[in-house]
Amino acid sequence: MKPTSLLPANTRLTFAFVLFGVQVFGGAVLRAGDANANAVNVRLRDALTFHASFDGQADADFAAGDRRIFTAPNMNHPRTGAPGLPASGVVSLARGQGKFGDALRFHKKVPDVVFFQTEKNFPYRTNNWTGTVSFWIKLNPEEDLEPGYCDPLQITPRDWNDAAFFVDFSKDERPRHFRLGAFADRAVWDPNKRDYDRVPLPERPMVTVTKPPFSRERWTHVAFTFANFNTGRKDGVARLYLDGQLQGTLAGREQTFTWEPAKAIMMLGVSYVGLFDDLAVFNRALTEAEIGALQRLPAGVHSLKEQ
């Protein structure tokens, strides 16, 4: 005869599932916090539209649109590029040197432009547009970069100051500033088409980090989010995060981005010298907690696919 528990029935039921903060599901033991982390990861996975790990290949691992990477000879006609990395080897796969596995290495500043198509990969909406971009880079900006602006990532159908997102290193400051640019249609943010150097700093649609933490000895996680774009109101919000920490917010602007999705591209490593890894795009603005969870994934975005 089996022993009868002296606990009330509802207490026995509770103990069957939770014991000192540990949950048991189908033989697997998960701490209570782990279950919450798994739920966050599932939400991240469901929002993912594009992922390029650069493990063993330059093409994306997962894409809602075209997976292929392209190279154009310069930025004058970048959308006429051909599939693949530059034949010259100025951009190559760095085996085993990534934050997770392999990475892209940009060896020197060159006119070549490496890019992915944005159509479906960076899902565009004509109203109430929102999203997130995430990647890792490793470099010493003061020692590795050549003179001039450097954009590890730039996304636009036209130009850097016309319906464009970018993250860049400034050209003159020491240490170089790291910045997020969220430039609406130029007709919206700068209808008089002024010389950019004469645009007052408060009018420039940017978030600036004056002392960024980049180093050759460690990888830095970069992420930015945007929300309330293409509403026609001055309610657009963009946020820049480094290593999971919010660095600044751009708000109170009309962020109208008029795109033809087939013409917009995600350019990687414009004038960049260093390592680049684990590029991902999400179809909504992640919360600060989700950005932190993304930064802590043990195997990068691949971890989401294991949920």
Residue pairs with C-beta under 8 A, 6 or more apart in sequence:
5 12
7 15
17 23
17 24
18 32
21 31
21 32
22 29
22 30
22 31
22 32
23 29
23 30
23 31
23 32
23 35
24 30
30 38
37 293
38 307
40 289
40 290
40 293
41 293
41 297
41 303
41 304
41 307
42 307
43 290
44 282
44 286
44 290
44 293
44 294
44 304
45 304
45 305
45 307
47 132
47 282
47 283
47 284
47 286
48 62
48 280
48 281
48 282
48 283
48 301
48 304
49 63
49 64
49 120
49 121
49 122
49 123
49 281
49 282
49 283
50 60
50 62
50 63
50 64
50 65
50 116
50 121
50 122
50 279
50 280
50 281
51 60
51 61
51 62
51 63
51 278
51 279
51 280
51 281
51 301
52 58
52 59
52 60
52 61
52 69
52 116
52 278
52 279
52 280
53 61
53 98
53 100
53 101
53 102
53 277
53 278
53 300
53 301
53 302
54 93
54 98
54 101
54 102
54 103
54 104
54 276
54 277
54 278
54 279
55 61
55 98
55 100
55 101
55 102
56 93
56 101
56 102
57 93
58 69
58 84
58 85
58 93
58 104
59 67
59 68
59 69
60 67
60 68
60 69
60 116
60 121
60 279
61 67
61 302
62 305
63 116
63 120
63 121
64 120
64 121
64 123
65 117
65 118
65 119
65 120
65 121
66 116
66 117
66 119
66 120
66 121
68 83
68 84
68 116
68 117
69 83
69 84
69 85
69 114
69 115
69 116
70 81
70 82
70 83
70 84
70 114
70 115
70 116
70 117
70 265
71 81
71 82
71 84
71 85
71 86
71 91
71 112
71 113
71 114
71 115
72 78
72 79
72 80
72 81
72 82
72 112
72 113
72 115
73 111
73 112
73 113
74 111
74 112
74 113
75 111
75 113
75 267
75 270
78 113
78 115
78 265
78 267
79 263
79 265
81 113
81 115
85 91
85 92
85 93
85 114
86 110
86 112
86 114
88 110
88 112
89 107
90 106
90 107
90 108
90 110
90 112
91 104
91 105
91 106
91 107
91 112
91 114
91 269
92 104
92 105
92 107
93 102
93 103
93 104
93 105
94 102
94 103
94 104
94 105
94 275
95 102
96 102
97 103
97 105
97 275
98 136
98 275
98 277
98 278
99 136
99 138
99 219
99 277
99 278
99 300
100 277
100 278
100 299
100 300
100 302
102 277
103 136
103 138
103 275
103 276
103 277
104 114
104 268
104 269
104 275
104 276
104 277
105 274
105 275
105 276
106 269
106 272
106 273
106 274
106 275
106 276
107 273
108 146
108 273
109 145
109 146
109 148
109 150
109 271
109 272
109 273
113 267
113 270
114 267
114 268
114 269
115 265
115 266
115 267
115 268
116 265
116 266
116 268
116 279
117 262
117 265
117 266
118 124
118 155
118 261
118 264
118 265
118 266
119 261
119 262
119 264
120 261
121 266
121 281
122 131
122 133
122 155
122 264
122 266
122 281
123 131
123 283
124 257
124 259
124 261
124 264
125 230
126 230
127 230
127 231
128 228
128 229
128 230
128 231
129 226
129 229
129 230
129 257
130 225
130 226
130 227
130 228
130 229
130 283
130 284
130 285
131 225
131 226
131 281
131 282
131 283
131 284
131 285
132 223
132 224
132 225
132 226
132 281
132 282
132 284
132 285
132 286
132 291
133 153
133 155
133 165
133 223
133 224
133 279
133 280
133 281
133 282
134 221
134 222
134 223
134 278
134 279
134 280
134 281
134 282
134 291
134 294
134 301
135 152
135 153
135 221
135 222
135 223
135 276
135 277
135 278
135 279
135 280
136 219
136 220
136 221
136 222
136 276
136 277
136 278
136 300
137 152
137 214
137 219
137 220
137 222
137 274
137 275
137 276
137 277
138 214
138 215
138 216
138 218
138 219
138 220
138 274
138 275
138 277
139 145
139 214
139 215
139 216
139 272
139 273
139 274
139 275
140 214
140 215
140 216
141 150
141 169
141 175
141 176
141 178
141 212
141 214
142 174
142 175
142 176
143 216
144 216
144 273
144 274
145 169
145 176
145 271
145 272
145 273
145 274
146 271
146 273
147 171
148 171
148 271
149 168
149 169
149 170
149 171
149 271
150 168
150 169
150 171
150 270
150 271
150 272
150 273
151 160
151 166
151 167
151 168
151 267
151 269
151 270
151 271
151 272
152 167
152 168
152 169
152 222
152 268
152 269
152 270
152 272
152 274
152 276
153 165
153 166
153 167
153 222
153 266
153 267
153 268
153 279
154 160
154 164
154 165
154 166
154 168
154 266
154 267
154 270
155 164
155 165
155 166
155 264
155 265
155 266
155 267
156 162
156 163
156 164
156 165
156 166
156 264
156 265
157 163
157 259
157 260
157 261
157 263
157 264
157 265
158 164
158 263
159 186
160 166
160 181
160 183
161 183
161 186
161 190
161 196
162 183
162 185
162 186
163 183
163 184
163 185
163 186
163 257
163 258
163 259
164 181
164 183
165 180
165 181
165 182
165 183
165 224
165 226
166 180
166 181
166 183
167 178
167 179
167 180
167 181
167 222
167 224
167 240
168 178
168 179
168 181
169 176
169 177
169 178
169 179
170 176
170 177
170 178
170 179
173 210
175 210
175 211
175 212
176 212
177 208
177 209
177 210
177 212
178 208
178 209
178 212
178 214
178 242
179 206
179 207
179 208
179 209
180 206
180 207
180 224
180 238
180 240
180 248
180 250
181 205
181 206
182 205
182 206
182 226
182 236
182 238
182 250
182 255
183 189
183 205
184 205
184 236
184 253
184 254
184 255
184 256
184 257
185 256
185 257
185 258
186 193
188 254
188 256
189 203
189 205
189 253
189 254
190 199
196 204
205 250
205 253
205 255
206 250
207 238
207 239
207 240
207 247
207 248
207 249
207 250
208 248
209 240
209 242
209 247
209 248
212 220
212 242
213 220
213 242
213 243
214 220
219 275
219 277
220 242
220 243
221 241
221 242
221 243
221 244
221 294
221 295
222 240
222 241
222 242
223 240
223 241
223 244
223 286
223 291
223 294
223 295
224 238
224 239
224 240
224 241
225 238
225 239
225 241
225 285
225 286
225 291
226 236
226 237
226 238
226 239
226 255
226 285
227 236
227 237
227 238
227 285
228 235
228 236
228 237
228 255
229 236
229 255
229 256
229 257
230 255
230 256
230 257
231 254
231 255
232 254
232 256
233 254
234 252
234 253
234 254
235 251
235 252
236 250
236 251
236 252
236 253
236 254
236 255
237 249
237 250
237 251
237 285
238 249
238 250
238 251
238 255
239 246
239 248
239 249
239 250
239 285
240 246
240 247
240 248
241 247
241 288
241 291
241 295
243 295
244 291
244 292
244 294
244 295
244 296
246 288
266 279
268 276
268 279
269 276
277 300
278 300
278 301
280 294
280 301
286 294
294 301
297 303
297 304
299 306
